[in-house]
Amino acid sequence: MPPIAPIIAWTVSAVGAVVAARALVREWRRVNAILHRREAPVDEAAGKDLPTLRRDPRTGIYRPD
């Protein structure tokens, strides 16, 4: 009967590793979903109200047109 005990230990270890891996993947996806939430889409019309900036070649500072 001693040869069966290592088989049971290996099986329990393998099942435990699979359960732990699945929990880790689920947590990983949950955290990534929180970190990579999409912001509200930017309104294209709002961006047209902003002035275009041009670089002043003499000073290197960007100034509105």
Protein Blocks (a to p, Z undefined) as FASTA:
>chain_A
ZZmmmmmmmmmmmmmmmmmmmmmmmmmmmmmmmmmcccddddfklmmmpccddddfknop
acdZZ
